Structures are given as structure tokens and as C-alpha cells.
Amino acid sequence: MGESMASPKVDDRVGRVLAEEGTGRAGVSILNLRYGLEDKPAPVPAVLFGLQHVLVMFTAMIAAPLVIGQLLNLSPELRTTMVTGVMLGCGIGTIVSAIGIFWVGARLPLLLGAYAVYIGPVVAMAKTTSLAAATTAMVIGGLVLFVLSPLLGKLRPLFPPVVVGTLLVITSETLIRIAVNIAAGVNTPYAGKPITIFLVLGSILLILAINRLTRGFMRALSVFLALVCLYLISIPLGLANFHLVENAPWFRLPAIAPYGGFAWPDTAGLITVIVYHLIAAVYTMSITLALCSMLQIEGTERRVRGAVAADGIGSAVAALFGGVPLISYDQNVGAISLTGVGSRFVVAIAGVILVLMALLPKIGALIAIVPPFVLGGTLIFMFGMIGAVGVSILADSLRSQRDLLLFAASLGLSTAVNFAPAALFEVFPQSVRILAADGIVIGTVVAVVLNLVLPAKD
């Protein structure tokens, strides 16, 4: 059996079936793609497009490890180690998801990133046992997700277009709220200063102008060009911190289990992490199916299974090298819908860039020279595009009173959770409080359950 699995012919056959599956499917066109799923741009444009993806998701990617480092009062060296682990896992997981290895990977432009929902359980385990135990739990969680991915792929029928579109709108609203806090510089010295409003409005207008006033290659790079302009504006304003680049080493070899090796976690903590991985898998399914709709290919069980398996591998690798678990990021839905670059090979290049950033810290430091609020307006726009894609899907799938009820209930409860005061959730046990206070989680559960229980016919 091991011999057949190692056969290049088998690998090629499986990869070809997955890559080409459903590519002839007709359907409603959500956007015009400059580069389709299987297109391979020339090297220079491909690298620029890949860097565009990295810039869009970089702030969100490093947020979770930085918050964990702050809550645990880790040393600067350990905080850097955690960020490095995340970047390495993101890079490897993204390459696997986009290119595919045997049945692993959706062969879609899915880019992995850190998931903030793990902050609570990781901090709790680190304080009650140790960070080494938290690392062990996260590695096990990633491997469990990988092993269960074939079973989770069977859940594909739970996500018809009306559910996928609803989840995208819910995701958009939830993430815009987070992006607004980033753009406003909350909990930073820049909070309440006019510069934050100027950069938010300026970045949105800049993206609109570049996207509407240019064509072809330049339009496909609209987000990248806007971000470059923001970086250049930040320098004379004194917002760029070049000391980060000066102090960063040229090369760093990531260490395995850098927090003192492995330690067996407590049962409650391990179960919590595994449950969170399963919930993250549901979210990955919705993003995978949304991308399939955008790219006008069939969202099959194989693609869902491959995406979840890649998430598991990426999460295990990230945790192994000191990071936190990952998830297929929704930012790509917004970026692809705006730029029209849907090539999975471009996203694979983004994965290579992330690996280089993990091994060559000066590259990562160069991208991180500006504070997150500078890029907040771009995030607001990207998250808005996620909602726009969701509305496009819903326009073709809201066909009955049942569908309207499903959408209204899911959006209403998700919004209520997002804007409810923190005291409301104190009635829940600590182990489930984070999930109960997450609008995306609640909206997902409501949409899936209502799709199952509401009669198909009015």
C-alpha cells in the first residue's frame, strides 16, 4: 500500500482529477476573472499577485500570536517564535491546499491564517498547565482534524448556496466590526486621532480609483498598489518603524516545540481545542464552497475534504514550531472578487513568500514596519467585498419564504451576538463562552440547523 501511495502516476492522477473536477460547470457569473483557477501568470506578475495576498492578510495573521504573547507576558524572543511558527504553518498549509498532495488540498486559491478563536483556550491552558501542554494539544487537534477530514467532507450537503451566501454576509459584518477597531487604532496611542480617519477614507478611495481608472494588469494589482501607497505615505508621517528591520536577523531556523518540549495537556483543554478545530472546519467548508461559486466550479465533497485536511496539516505544523492553529482565510474571497486573480498557483506563491518570511525575519519585519491601523481601511474594504460576494450568491438562492427566514434568523442572531455587551455571556461556562460570543459561530450554527429543520416547501 505504501508503494502505491508513493507512485508519481497515482499522485498525478489524483491531482488531475481534483484540479479539473467541475471546471466545466455553468452557473451564475459572480465576477469576471482575469486569471482563472488553472491559469499561470508570468513569473513577475505571479510574485506581485502573491505578495498582494500576503499583504492583505498579514495584519490578521499575526494578530492572534501577538495577543497571546501579550496576555501571557512572553519575552520578545518567544513572541517572535510564535509569529514565526504561524507564518511557517500558513506557508506550508497554503502551498498544500493550493497545489495539493494526493487527496490533501482543495486545489483552490485558499490561503491559511491564524484563527483568533484559539486565543482563549491557549491562554487558559498555558496558565493552568504550561505553554508546552498547549502546544501539544494544538498539534493533536490539527492531526485529529486531518484524520477526520474524509468524514467531515461528507457534510458537504449541509451547505447549499443559501447557507453559503448567508455565512459570507455574516462573516463580512463580523469582520468589518473587527477591522473598524483596527483602523481606529483602538488600544494604541493613535486612537481618536484624525490620522486614522484620513487613512481609512484615503485607502478606500485609493482602491476604488485604481480599480476603476486602470485596466488589465494594473487593475489586478489594485490592492497591492494601494497598500504600497499607504506604506509610502506612512514614512513622511513618521509612522514607519525601520528599527524592526534593523534589529531583525537575516536568517532564523525555527525550533520544534520551542516552549520546553511537549507536555500532555489536561483532558478538558484538549477536548476544547479539538472542538474548536471541528468548528473551524465548518467555517473552512463555507469559504471553500464560496470560492467554488466565484470560480464557477462545482463545490464537491473532494474539494471540501481536501481543504479541511490542509487546514489540519497547516495547524499541526504551525503548533509544532510554536504557533497557533490555522484556518482557510476569508480575506481571499474579498481579494479575488476585487482583483479578478483566481489562480491557485498565485496563492501557492503567496505560501512560498510566507515560508521565506518565517526563515528570513527581515522580510517579515519590512512588511510589519507600519502599525496595523494604517492598513485598517483596506481590511474594511476587503471584508465588505466578502459581503458583496455573499449577496451575489443569495440573489440567486433566496427563492422562498423559508430561505428568507433562514437568512433573517442567522443574520439577526449573529448581529445581536456581535453587538451584545460582554456581561451577557457571563452566564455561560468559560469553556463555551468564547464560542457563544462569536457572531460567526452562532450564525453558522443557526443557518445549518435551520436548513435542516425548516421544511423545504412552504
N, C-alpha and C positions, 0 to 999 in steps of 0.2 A: 504493500500500500504506500509506504514511504517513497518507493521508487517511482510509482506513477505520479505522485504529487509533485515530485521534483522534475518531471518531464516538461521541457520547454513547450512541446506541442500541446500538452494539456493546458498549460498556462496561457498560451496564445489563443487556444480555442475558447476557454472560459472568458478571457479578457475581451475577445472579439464579440462574443455573444452579448456580454454586458454592455459593451460600448455602443453596439449598434441596435440594442433592443429598443423597439418602439420609435426609432428615428423617423419612420415614415408616417407617423400618426398625424392626422389632421386635427384641427381644432381651432378654437378662437385665438387669434393672434393678439398677445398682450403687448408686445413691443417689437420693434424692428432691431434685429441683431446685426451688428457689423461683423462680428466673429461668432459663428455658431459653436456648438458643443465640440465638434471634432476638428475645427479649424486650428491651424498652427500659424500664428503670425510670425513675421520675420524676427530674428533674434533681438534686435534693439527695441522694436515696439513691444515685443513679448516681455522683456525685462521691465520696461516702463509700466506696462499694464500690471505686471505682477507687483511692482513696488507700489502702485496705486492701491491695490487691495491691502497691502501691509499697512500703509499709512492710514487708511480708513479704519482699520480695526485695532491699531496699535494701542491707543489710549485705553480702550475697553479691555484689551488683552492683559495689560499689566496692572489693571486696577485691583483685581482680586488679590494677587500676591502682595501688592503694596499695602493693602488694607490689613491683611493677615499679619504681615510683618509689623505694622504699627500697633495692632491690638495685642500682639504677643511681645512687643518691645524687643524685637530681634535686633541683632547688630547689623550695621550696614552691609557687612560681608554676607550674612545669612539672607538678608533681604535680596541682595543681588543674586545669590544662589537660587532663591525661589523663582525670581523672574527668569533666570537662565533656564531652569527646568521647564517652565511654562513655554518659553519660546522654542525649546528643542522638541517638546512634545507636540506643540502646534505645527511645527515644520514637518516633522516625520508623519504625523497623523494626516496632515493636509496632502502631502505627496501620495500617501497610501490611498486616501479617499478619492483623489482626482485621477490618479493613474491606474490604481487597482493592482492587487496581488492575488491571483487565483480568484476566490469568491469574495474577498475582502475589498471594500471600497465601492462606492456607488458609481464611479466613473462620471462624476458630476463636478461642477466648479464649486465644491464645498470647502470652506476654509475654517479650520478649527480655532477655537479661542477659549480662554478660561471662563468658567461659569461662576457668577458671583454667589449663587445659592449655597455653594460649599463653604463659604466663609464661616458661617455659624458653627457647623459640626466640626470643622477642622480646628477652630479656636477652642471649642469646648473640650475636644479630645486632648489637644496639646496641653491644656491647663490641668485636666484631671489625671491624665496619664503622662504622655510625652509626645513631642513632635514626631519622634521615631515611630510611635504607635499609630499616629495619624497618617504618616506616610505609608505604613504597612496596610492600613485599612483602605487607603485610596488606591494602592496598587491592586489589592484584591478586588475592589469594586470595579476597576477597569477590566480586569481579567474575567470577572463574572459577566459583565456586560458583553464582552467579546464572545464568551461561550454561549450566552443566551440569545445572541443576535439572530440565529436562524429561527428561533421561536418567536422573537419579537417581530420579525419580518412578516409573520402570519397575521399580525394585527393591521396590515395594510387596509383591509376593508372598513376599518373604523374611521377612515379619513377620506370621505367623499369631498368633492370640491367645496360644498357649503361649509364644511368644518375647517378645511384648509384656509379658505378665504377669511372666515371668522377669526381664526387664530392669528393670521397675519395682521388684521386690523387691531386685535387685542395687543399683539406684540408691539406694533407701531406706537399705540397710545402709551403703553407702559414704558417703553424705551425713551420716548420723547420726554417724558417726565424726568427720567434719569439724566438725559442729555441736557435738559434745561438747567439742572443743578450744576452739571459740569461747566456749562457755558457761563453761568452766573458766578463761577468761582467760589461756590459755597465752601465754607471751612478753609478758605485761603485768604491771604492778605488782599486779594483783588476783588473780593465780594463787595458789591454795592458801588463799584467804581464805573464811571462812564465808558471806560475802555472795553468792558465786557459787552455792553450793548452795541458799541461800534463794531466790534469784531463779529458778533453774531449776525447783525444785519449785513455787514460787508461781505462775509463769507457766503451767505445765501445769495446775495445779488451777484457775487463774482461767479458762482457756479452757474446761475441762470444765464448770465451774459456769455460766458464761454460756451455753454451748451447750445445756446440759440444763435450766436453770431458766428460760430465756426462750423466746419463740416468735416466729415471723414475722420482722419486720424486725430486731429486736434479735438474734435468733439468727444471721441472715445477716451481722451485723456483729460476731460474737463475737471474731474475731481482732483487728479494729480496736479494739474496746473493751478487750480485754486489753492491747494494746500501749499504748493511751492510759494505762491504769492503771499500767503499768510506767514510762512516762515520768514520770507524776506522783509515783510512789514514788521515782524516782531524784533528784528535785530536793531534797527534805529530806535525803537521804542524801549530798548533795554530789557526785553522780556526773554531773550535767548541766553541760556546759561552754558557757555562754552567750557566752563570748568569741568562739566560732566565728561566732555570728550577728552580733555587733557588728563583727567585722573583715571579714565578707563584703560585697562590693559589692552594690548593688541590681540592677545590670544588667551583663552581660558578653556581648559579641558574640564567639562562638567564631571562631578563626582557622583557615584552611585550611593544612594541612601546617605546623604551628607549630614544628617542630623543625629549621628551616632549609631548608624546601622538600622536594623529592623527590630521592632518590639511588637508582641502580639497585642492588639487593641482590645478594649473591653467589648463585650458582646453587643451592648446597646449602641455603642458608637459605630461598630462595624455594620450592624443592620441598618442604621440610619444612612450611612454612606452608600450602601448598596441600593436602598430605596431611592435615594436621590439620583443615583445613576440611572435607574429604571425610569424615573420621571423625566430626566434629561433625554433619555432615548425617545420618549414620546414627542418631545419638542423637536428633536432631530428629524423624526419622521415627517412632521408637518413642514419643516423647512425643505426637506428633500422633495416632497411632493409639490411644494410651491415652485421650486426650481424646475421641476419637470413640466409644470404647466407653462412657465415662462418660456422654456426652451422648446415647447411643443413636442415633447416626447412622452411616452407612457410611463406613469409612475408605478412601476411594477414592484412586486414583493422582493425581487432580487436587488433592486436598487436600494430599497429601504433597509434590507438586511445588510447590504454592503456598507451603507452609511453608518449604521449603528455599530457594526464590527470595527470600522475605522475609528469611531469615537472611543471605543473601548481600548484599542491599541494606543491611540494618542494619549488617553488619560493615564494608562498604566506607565507609559514612557515618561510623561511629564512628572508623575508622582515619584517614579523610580529615581529621577535626577533632582528631586527636591521641589517640584512644582505642585500644582493642584489639578484636579480633573478638568476635562475639556468638554466642549460641545460644538457641534457644527453651527457656525455663527450666522445670524440673520442679516448682518450688515451686507453680506454678499448679494442678497436679494435686492437691496436698495442700490448697491453699486452697479450691478449688472443691468437693472432696469433703467438706470440713468445713462450709463456709458455704452450699452449695447455690446459689451465684450463678454460673451458667454462661454468662451473656450475653457475647457478643463485643463488644458496644457498651460495656459496663463496662470491659473490658480496653483498648479503644481510648481511653477517657477516662484510664485509667492511663498510656497512652502520651503523651497531651497533658500530663499532670502532669509526666512526666519531661522533656519538652521545656521546659516552664516552669522546672523546676529547673535545667536547663542554662543557660537565659538569665537567670534570676533567682537568683543564688547564695544569697541569704539564705533562700530556701525550702529549698534543699538543706541548708544549714547548720542550719536549725531541726530537720530530721529527724535530722541527724547529731550532735545535742548530747549524746547518751548514748553511752558506749563500747559496742562490739559485744556484749560478754558479757551485757549487760542483756537483749538480745533472743535470747540463745542458747537458752533453754528453749523459746521459740516456734518456733525453727528445728527443734529436736529433734522437737517435736510435728508440725510440717508435714511433715518428712521421714518420720516414722512413718506419716502418712496416705498418703503415696505408696506405701509398702509395703502398706498395707491395701487400696488400690485394686488393686495387683498381685495380692494374694491373692484378691480377689474375681474377677478375670479368670481366674486359674488354677483356681479352684474349678469353673469350667465348661469348662476346656480340658485339664486333666490327665486324659486318658482312657485312657492305655495305659502299659505299661512303658517304651516309647520316650520318651514325654513326661516321665516321672519321671526317666529317665536324663539327658535334656537339661537339666532343671531342676537336678538334683543336681550335675552336672558344672559347669554355668555358675556356680551359686551357690558351690560349693566352691572353684573356682579363683579366682573373684573375691574371696572372703573371704580365701583364702590370700595373694593379692597385697596386699590391704589391710593385713594384719597382719604381712607379712613384713618383716624388717629391711632397711634401705636397702642394706646391703652386698651383699645377694643380687643386686641389679640392676646391680652394677658390671661384671658380665660382658658386658652389652650395650653397644654403641656409644652414645655420648652422644646421637646423633640419634634413637635409638629408646627410650632409657632411660625417658623421661617416659611414653611410651605403655605400655611394658611394666610400669611401676609403677602404672598407673591401673586400679583394680579394675573400673570401669565399662567401660572399653575392652576389657579381657580378657574380661569376662563377655559383652559384646556379640558379640565375635568368636566365642567358643565357642558361644553359643546359635545364632547364624546358621549357622555351619559345621555343627554337629550336626544342625540342622533340615534341611540339605541332604543330608547323607551317611547319616544313620540311616534305615533302611528304614521306610516309612510303616506297614507291617504287621508285627506281632511274628511 
